[in-house]
Amino acid sequence: MAIDEKAVAALSDRVLGPEHKGLPPAAWGRTVREFLATEPFLDGFETPMLTLDRAALTTNLSVMGDWARAAGVRLAPHGKTTMAPQLWSEQLAGGCWGITLATVWQVQLARAFGVSCVVLANSLVDPVGLRWVAGELARDPGFEFYCWVDDVAAVALMDEILAGEPDGVRVPVVVELGGPHGRTGARTGADAVAVADAVQRSRRLALAGVGGYEAALAHDRGAEGITTIRRYLDELARLHRAFADGGRYAARAIVTAGGSAYQDLVVEYLAGLADEQGAQGVPTTVVLRSGAYLIHDDGFYAGISPLATDRADRPLRSAMHVWARTVSRPEPELALLDAGKRDLPFDLGLPVPQRVTGTAPPCATVTALNDQHAFVHLPGGTADDLPVGSVVRLGLSHPCTAFDKWRLIPVVDDADAARPSVIDLVHTFF
């Protein structure tokens, strides 16, 4: 069982209330199921409101699933992007191998929903969390778990923390390879080998693979960035081959990389390592951890993903939008919307006006955000553009910092419809 479907379905029995931003008072006191039975329309909700587009979600699930299968790699999408078990369930049902997470608390939430295969793409040296993981592995033989390690000192600390745990429980660890000026990860192949040596001496850990995050080393598709990514992935592949040829792995191995920006390069360099049956040596699973593909965006990922509109025959589509209302028109070329930093992602680009009720110049742009307001510049605008009360649909950049601002997100049938219907409500856990 990849996830506990009963636990996911039980979210429909949760009672709605004013703590759910943007929901109309007519929903308060009703369960999700009861409210959806009223067949609500989006224009009956308050603004601002983040929505998901069902048609785009379905497309993205299919596009990425087919692409990964054709490439011969497994998907363990990064669940921190949405922290939404309902969406994890869809991804797992669509063939994903597991769920990736970033903190042990996120792993604990996933286990509460019965997720049976987890990649913790981070080091785990928190004593409480590490002992809990060891306990879960002892309690449930069907729980498949991996975490990162990138330092000999971290190996020693993990051994110390686990010293009192039952004999026979070994926590599977993946040696993380990093790069100069990157994030975490051993900085050289020699450093990674030293970490692997320490793991093999450990009585509490088991060497289970190699991995890393190539997107920490580049942020565009320019020649220099692509060259950096290629060198990194080549070194990661060589590190795995050295470990496999040296008999270092305890049993099976995973090789894992891949955000949502360079997964084509990950496949180019790592897919050939996949050897599920061990015909060429140790059984090896290549795991792609792309997290943003399900939601995609109209900003950063739309510009860099290999599955973007201008790079793929079957492109991903942005499945998220925020709907905001004009609350002030203090100057001819300025409109203020009722959505700000508390509602909108802004770390990888500002929102983009896409669709309005009424009129607006085609070059209208969001120029700044306050906590609760967006500043829209209307070059050459008049008092008739974006009148007070008009609603603007905003395209967004970076789903990871969009979802964390919302406890409950309506799913509409079609964000391009004249009057979108709300057909589901997705709970997030941040």
C-alpha positions in Angstrom: 0.0 0.0 0.0 1.6 3.3 -1.1 -0.7 5.5 0.9 -3.7 5.0 3.2 -6.6 5.9 0.9 -9.1 5.8 3.8 -7.0 8.5 5.7 -6.9 10.6 2.6 -10.7 10.2 1.9 -11.4 11.2 5.6 -10.2 14.7 4.7 -13.6 15.2 3.1 -15.2 14.8 6.6 -13.3 17.8 8.0 -15.5 20.7 9.0 -15.0 24.0 7.3 -14.7 27.3 9.1 -13.4 30.9 9.1 -9.8 29.6 9.6 -10.0 28.5 5.9 -9.0 31.7 4.1 -11.4 32.8 1.3 -14.1 30.3 1.9 -17.6 31.9 2.0 -19.5 31.9 5.3 -22.0 29.6 3.7 -19.4 26.8 4.0 -18.8 27.3 7.7 -20.0 24.4 9.8 -20.3 22.1 6.9 -18.0 19.2 6.0 -16.0 19.4 2.7 -18.3 16.8 1.3 -21.4 18.7 2.3 -20.2 22.0 0.9 -19.1 20.5 -2.4 -22.6 18.9 -2.7 -24.0 22.5 -3.1 -22.0 22.7 -6.4 -20.4 26.0 -5.6 -18.9 28.4 -8.2 -15.7 30.2 -7.7 -17.4 33.6 -7.9 -19.1 32.7 -4.6 -15.8 32.7 -2.8 -14.0 35.6 -1.3 -10.8 37.2 -2.7 -8.0 36.7 -2.7 -8.1 33.0 -3.5 -5.6 30.5 -4.8 -7.1 27.8 -7.0 -5.9 24.6 -8.8 -7.0 23.8 -12.3 -8.2 20.2 -12.5 -7.6 19.9 -16.3 -4.0 21.1 -15.9 -3.4 18.7 -12.9 -4.6 15.8 -15.0 -2.5 16.8 -18.0 0.7 17.2 -15.8 0.2 13.8 -14.1 0.0 12.2 -17.5 2.8 14.1 -19.2 5.4 13.5 -16.4 4.4 10.0 -15.8 4.7 9.0 -19.4 8.0 10.9 -19.8 9.6 9.1 -16.8 8.4 5.7 -17.9 9.8 6.3 -21.4 13.1 7.3 -19.8 13.2 4.2 -17.6 13.4 6.1 -14.3 11.2 6.2 -11.2 9.4 9.2 -9.7 9.5 10.2 -6.1 8.1 13.7 -6.4 9.1 16.2 -3.7 6.1 16.4 -1.4 7.2 19.6 0.3 6.0 21.5 -2.8 2.3 20.9 -1.9 2.3 19.2 1.5 -1.1 17.9 0.3 -1.7 14.2 0.9 -4.6 14.3 -1.6 -2.2 15.3 -4.4 0.4 12.8 -3.2 -2.3 10.1 -3.5 -2.9 11.1 -7.1 0.8 11.0 -7.9 1.2 7.6 -6.3 -1.8 6.2 -8.0 -0.3 7.4 -11.3 2.7 5.2 -10.8 5.1 7.2 -8.6 7.6 5.0 -6.7 7.6 7.1 -3.5 7.4 10.6 -2.0 10.4 12.8 -1.3 10.3 15.1 1.8 12.6 17.7 3.3 12.2 17.4 7.1 11.6 14.6 9.5 8.3 16.3 10.6 7.1 16.0 7.0 8.1 12.4 7.0 6.0 11.9 10.2 3.0 13.5 8.5 3.4 11.3 5.5 3.5 8.2 7.7 0.3 9.4 9.4 -1.2 9.1 5.9 0.4 5.7 5.4 3.0 6.6 2.8 5.2 3.5 2.6 8.2 4.8 0.6 9.9 8.0 1.6 13.1 9.7 0.5 14.2 12.3 3.0 16.4 14.6 0.8 18.2 15.9 3.8 20.6 14.8 6.6 18.9 13.5 9.7 20.8 14.3 12.9 17.9 15.4 15.0 18.0 12.9 17.9 14.2 12.7 18.4 13.5 12.4 14.7 16.2 9.9 14.0 15.1 7.6 16.8 11.6 7.8 15.6 12.6 6.7 12.1 14.5 3.8 13.6 11.4 2.9 15.5 9.2 3.0 12.4 11.7 0.8 10.5 11.6 -1.7 13.3 7.8 -1.5 13.6 6.9 -1.8 9.9 9.1 -4.0 7.7 7.2 -2.6 4.7 8.4 0.9 5.3 11.1 1.9 2.8 13.1 4.9 3.9 16.3 6.7 2.8 18.0 9.9 4.1 21.1 11.8 3.1 24.5 11.9 4.7 27.4 14.1 3.5 29.9 14.2 6.4 32.0 11.7 8.4 31.0 13.6 11.5 27.4 13.2 10.7 27.8 9.5 10.4 29.5 9.4 13.9 26.7 11.5 15.3 24.0 9.3 13.8 25.7 6.2 15.3 25.8 7.9 18.7 22.1 8.8 18.6 21.1 5.3 17.5 23.3 3.5 20.0 20.4 2.6 22.3 18.1 1.4 19.5 17.3 -2.3 19.0 20.1 -4.4 17.3 19.4 -5.2 13.7 17.8 -1.9 12.7 19.9 -0.1 10.2 18.9 3.2 8.7 19.5 3.3 4.9 21.5 6.4 3.9 22.4 7.9 0.6 25.8 9.6 0.2 25.0 13.1 -1.0 27.4 14.7 -3.5 27.4 18.5 -3.7 29.5 21.0 -5.5 31.5 24.2 -5.0 29.2 27.1 -3.9 26.3 24.7 -3.8 24.1 23.7 -0.9 24.7 20.6 1.2 26.7 17.5 -0.1 30.2 16.3 -0.1 32.3 18.7 -2.1 34.5 16.2 -3.9 34.3 12.5 -4.9 37.1 11.8 -2.4 35.0 13.3 0.4 32.0 11.2 -0.7 34.2 8.1 -0.6 35.3 8.9 2.9 31.7 9.3 4.0 30.8 5.9 2.4 33.8 4.3 4.3 32.4 5.7 7.6 28.9 4.3 6.8 30.3 0.9 6.1 32.0 0.9 9.5 28.8 1.8 11.2 26.6 -0.7 13.0 23.5 1.5 12.7 23.5 2.7 9.1 23.5 1.0 5.7 24.8 2.4 2.5 21.9 2.6 0.1 22.9 4.8 -2.8 24.2 8.2 -4.0 22.3 11.3 -4.7 22.2 15.1 -4.9 20.4 18.2 -6.2 21.9 19.5 -9.4 19.7 22.6 -9.4 21.7 24.0 -6.5 24.6 24.6 -8.9 22.8 26.5 -11.7 19.7 28.6 -12.2 19.3 29.0 -15.9 19.8 27.2 -19.2 22.7 29.2 -20.3 25.8 27.4 -21.6 27.8 27.8 -18.4 25.0 26.5 -16.2 24.3 23.5 -18.4 28.0 22.6 -18.5 28.1 22.8 -14.7 25.1 20.5 -14.4 26.6 18.0 -16.9 29.9 17.8 -15.0 28.1 17.3 -11.7 25.8 14.5 -13.0 28.8 12.8 -14.7 30.6 12.7 -11.3 27.5 11.4 -9.6 27.3 8.5 -12.1 31.0 7.7 -11.7 30.6 7.7 -7.9 27.7 5.2 -8.1 29.7 2.9 -10.4 32.7 3.0 -8.1 30.5 2.1 -5.1 28.8 -0.7 -7.0 32.0 -2.1 -8.5 33.6 -2.0 -5.0 30.8 -4.0 -3.4 30.0 -1.2 -1.0 26.2 -1.3 -1.1 24.4 -3.3 1.5 21.8 -4.7 -1.0 19.9 -2.7 -3.5 20.9 0.9 -4.4 19.2 4.1 -5.5 20.7 6.8 -7.6 18.7 10.0 -7.2 18.8 13.5 -8.5 16.5 15.8 -10.3 14.5 18.9 -9.4 12.0 20.3 -12.0 14.5 22.3 -14.0 17.1 19.9 -15.4 15.4 16.5 -15.4 16.3 16.0 -19.0 20.0 16.1 -18.2 19.4 13.8 -15.2 17.9 11.2 -17.5 20.7 11.7 -20.0 23.4 11.0 -17.5 21.8 8.7 -15.0 19.0 6.7 -16.6 21.5 4.2 -18.0 22.4 3.2 -14.5 19.0 1.7 -13.9 19.3 -2.0 -13.4 16.4 -3.2 -11.3 17.2 -6.9 -11.6 20.9 -6.5 -10.9 21.8 -8.1 -14.2 25.0 -6.0 -14.5 25.7 -6.0 -10.8 23.9 -4.5 -7.8 20.1 -3.9 -8.4 19.8 -0.2 -9.0 16.8 2.1 -9.1 17.2 5.6 -10.6 14.9 8.0 -8.8 13.9 11.4 -10.1 12.6 13.8 -7.4 11.0 16.5 -9.4 8.5 18.3 -7.2 7.0 21.2 -9.2 5.8 19.3 -12.3 2.3 18.6 -11.0 1.6 22.3 -10.4 4.1 23.8 -12.8 3.8 27.6 -13.0 3.7 30.7 -15.2 7.1 32.0 -14.1 10.4 30.3 -13.2 9.6 26.7 -14.2 7.7 27.8 -17.3 11.0 29.4 -18.4 13.5 26.6 -17.4 11.7 23.3 -17.5 12.6 20.9 -20.4 8.8 20.2 -20.5 7.8 23.8 -20.9 5.7 24.9 -23.9 8.5 25.9 -26.2 10.6 22.8 -25.5 8.2 19.8 -25.5 5.6 18.3 -27.8 3.5 17.6 -24.7 4.2 20.4 -22.3 3.3 20.9 -18.7 0.6 23.5 -17.9 0.4 25.9 -15.0 -2.3 24.5 -12.6 -2.3 27.4 -10.1 -3.7 30.9 -10.1 -4.6 33.5 -7.6 -7.8 35.6 -8.1 -7.6 39.0 -6.6 -9.9 42.0 -6.5 -9.2 45.7 -7.2 -9.7 47.6 -4.0 -8.3 51.0 -4.9 -7.6 53.1 -8.0 -5.8 56.1 -6.4 -4.0 57.1 -9.7 -4.7 56.6 -13.4 -1.8 54.2 -13.8 -2.1 52.4 -10.5 -4.5 49.8 -9.2 -4.2 48.0 -5.8 -5.4 44.4 -5.4 -6.4 42.7 -2.2 -3.6 40.0 -2.4 -0.1 40.4 -1.1 2.9 38.6 0.4 0.6 36.7 2.7 -1.2 35.2 -0.3 1.2 35.2 -3.3 4.7 33.7 -4.0 7.3 36.3 -4.8 10.7 34.8 -4.3 11.2 33.7 -8.0 9.3 36.5 -9.7 6.2 38.6 -9.2 2.7 37.5 -10.2 1.5 38.3 -13.7 -2.0 39.6 -14.6 -3.6 37.2 -17.0 -7.3 37.8 -17.1 -9.6 40.5 -15.8 -13.2 41.3 -15.4 -13.4 44.6 -17.3 -10.5 46.1 -19.2 -6.8 46.7 -18.5 -3.9 47.6 -20.7 -2.2 44.6 -22.2 1.1 45.6 -20.6 -0.3 45.8 -17.0 2.3 44.5 -14.5 2.6 43.8 -10.8 5.5 45.9 -9.7 5.5 45.4 -5.9 3.8 43.6 -3.0 2.9 44.6 0.5 1.7 42.2 3.1 -1.9 42.4 1.8 -1.7 44.4 -1.4 -0.4 44.1 -4.9 0.6 47.2 -6.9 -0.5 46.9 -10.5 1.1 49.4 -13.0 -1.3 50.4 -15.8 0.9 52.3 -18.4 -1.3 54.7 -20.2 -4.2 53.6 -18.1 -7.5 55.5 -17.5 -10.0 55.4 -14.7 -12.0 52.9 -16.6 -9.2 50.3 -16.4 -9.4 47.8 -13.5 -12.3 49.6 -11.8 -12.8 49.0 -8.1 -14.4 45.6 -7.6 -12.9 44.0 -10.8 -11.2 40.6 -10.4 -7.8 39.8 -11.8 -6.5 36.3 -12.4 -2.8 36.2 -11.6 -0.2 33.8 -13.0 2.3 32.7 -10.4 5.9 31.6 -10.1 7.2 28.8 -7.8 4.5 26.5 -6.4 6.7 25.7 -3.3 6.1 29.2 -1.9 2.5 29.5 -3.1 1.0 26.5 -1.3 2.5 27.3 2.1 0.2 30.3 2.4 -3.0 28.4 2.1 -4.6 25.7 4.4 -7.3 24.8 1.9 -7.2 25.3 -1.9 -10.2 25.0 -4.2 -9.9 22.9 -7.3 -11.8 24.3 -10.3 -13.0 22.4 -13.3 -11.4 24.8 -15.7 -9.6 28.0 -14.8 -10.2 29.4 -18.3 -14.0 28.9 -18.1 -16.3 31.9 -18.0 -17.5 30.8 -14.6 -15.3 28.2 -13.0 -17.0 25.5 -10.9 -15.3 24.4 -7.6 -15.2 20.6 -7.7 -12.8 19.8 -4.8 -11.0 21.3 -1.9 -7.3 20.3 -1.2 -5.9 20.4 2.3 -2.3 21.4 2.9 -0.2 20.7 6.0 2.4 23.4 6.6 
